[in-house]
Amino acid sequence: MKNPVFCKLSNRLSCLFWRQTVKVGINDKTAKNSEGMLYVLKKQTYTMLSLYEKDYKEVIPKNTCLILDNLAKGSLDSMYFGLIDKKNILGKAVIE
């Protein structure tokens, strides 16, 4: 692809298509996980994000969160189980 397609999902969340992957962006900057690696998805995994874009008219609803796993290539996160209501977030997992 000569020109990547930049899809704005909300004021804070966007995706950049490049070749066979999708780079997730926040505030128009490519997102990185806590280890500093780019958060890159395979195009198939982007399906859930595109559904959010359509269903929620590019805005993640108030009091809900899009959860992204720490793995740079994606994992079991909102791409698989959807948006999470903030009241259902119990805490933060910490590995020492």
N, C-alpha and C positions, 0 to 999 in steps of 0.2 A: 504494500500500500504506500503510495507516494505521500499522500496527505492523510494523516490519522484523523479519525472522526472523534471529536470531543463531545461527549453527551453530558449535559448538565442535568443532574438529578435533583438538585436543590441548591440553595445558596452555599451549602457546605460540602455536598457530595457530588462527585462527578466521575465519569469513567472515560478513559482514553483508549481507543482501539488501536492496536499496533500489531500487525501481522496476525499471529495466531493467539495472541494474548490480549487481555484487557488490564490496563493499569488503573487502579482505583485512586481517585484524587479527592482531597479535602481542601476547600477554599482555593480551588484552581491550582493546587500544587499536588504532585504525585505523593500519595500516602506511603509512609514507611511504618513497619512494625516496630516494636520496642527494641529490636536488635539492629535497627537502622536499615533493614532490607526493604526494597520496594515491595508493596503488596500487589502482586500480579495474579490475575485469574486466567484460566483457560476460557476461551469464548463460550464453551458450553455452560460453564459455571455462571457466566454473566446473565443467564436466563432469568434468575430471580431478581437481579437488579433491574432488568428491563421491565419486569412485571411491576415492581414498585414504582418505576417511573411512570408507567401507564396508569396503574390503579390509583396512585396518590397524587397524580398531576405534578410530578417532580418535587414534591415536598414531603418529607418524612413527617407524619403527624406528631403533634405536640404530645409530650409524655411517652413517646416510644423511642426506641433506640435501634439502630442498625449495628449489630455486633459483628466485628471482624476478628477472626482468630489471629494469633500471633504468627502463624506460619505464613511465610511470604507467598506461597502458592495457594493459600486458602485451605479451609478445613471445615469442620462441623461448626458453622456459624450461621448468620442470618441468610447466607446463600442457600442453606438447606432447610432451616426451620422458621424463617420469616422474621418480621420485626418483633421486638420484645417490649412489652409495656414496662415502664420504669419501675412500677410497683412490684414487678416480678423479679427484679434484680436483687439477689440476696447478698452479694458481696463480691470481692475480688480475689481471684486465685493468685497466690504468690508462691513461686518455687525458689527455694534458697539453696 
